[in-house]
Amino acid sequence: YTKEKSSIVVIGLSVHTTPVEMREKLAIPEAEWPRAIGELCNLNHIEEAAVLSTCNRMEIYVVALSQHRGVKEVTEWMSNVCSLLYLSINLFEFIF
């Protein structure tokens, strides 16, 4: 068994590809960033997190113990926090 190395991953939604209604639901006010970061860091495969949320985009930067599992957990978190279907977010999100 080979352990995956931690990866820096960006998961987000862009003004160019995501409907405004979805971006509005996923917007996180700056005052809520510390809470969001705390929740993200409590996910099983996330070591560190940062949030950037503007009127045009939402980006979450994470250090993930497993890239695949980390992306899945962050997308599920986004779905739960914003009451959107996982698959809806999955259709529009970008991952780097």
Residue pairs with C-beta under 8 A, 6 or more apart in sequence:
4 65
4 66
4 67
6 47
6 63
6 64
6 65
7 63
7 64
7 66
7 67
7 70
8 61
8 62
8 63
8 64
9 61
9 62
9 63
9 64
9 67
9 70
9 71
9 74
9 95
9 96
10 59
10 60
10 61
10 94
10 95
10 96
11 59
11 60
11 62
11 71
11 74
11 75
11 78
11 93
11 94
11 95
12 52
12 57
12 58
12 59
12 60
12 93
12 94
13 22
13 23
13 26
13 57
13 58
13 59
13 89
13 92
13 93
13 94
14 56
14 57
14 94
15 23
15 56
15 57
17 92
17 94
18 92
19 92
22 84
22 88
22 89
22 92
23 55
23 56
23 57
23 58
25 82
25 83
25 84
26 53
26 58
26 78
26 82
26 84
26 89
27 53
27 55
27 58
28 36
28 51
28 53
28 58
29 53
30 53
33 51
33 53
36 49
36 51
36 81
37 49
37 50
37 51
39 77
39 81
40 46
40 49
40 51
40 60
40 62
40 74
40 77
41 47
41 48
41 49
43 70
43 73
43 74
43 77
44 65
44 69
44 73
45 64
45 65
45 66
45 69
45 70
45 73
46 62
46 63
46 64
46 65
46 70
46 73
46 74
47 62
47 63
47 64
47 65
48 62
48 63
49 60
49 61
49 62
49 63
50 60
50 61
50 62
51 58
51 59
51 60
51 61
52 58
52 59
52 60
52 61
53 59
60 74
60 78
62 70
62 74
64 70
64 71
71 95
75 86
75 89
75 90
75 93
76 86
78 84
78 89
78 93
79 85
79 86
79 88
79 89
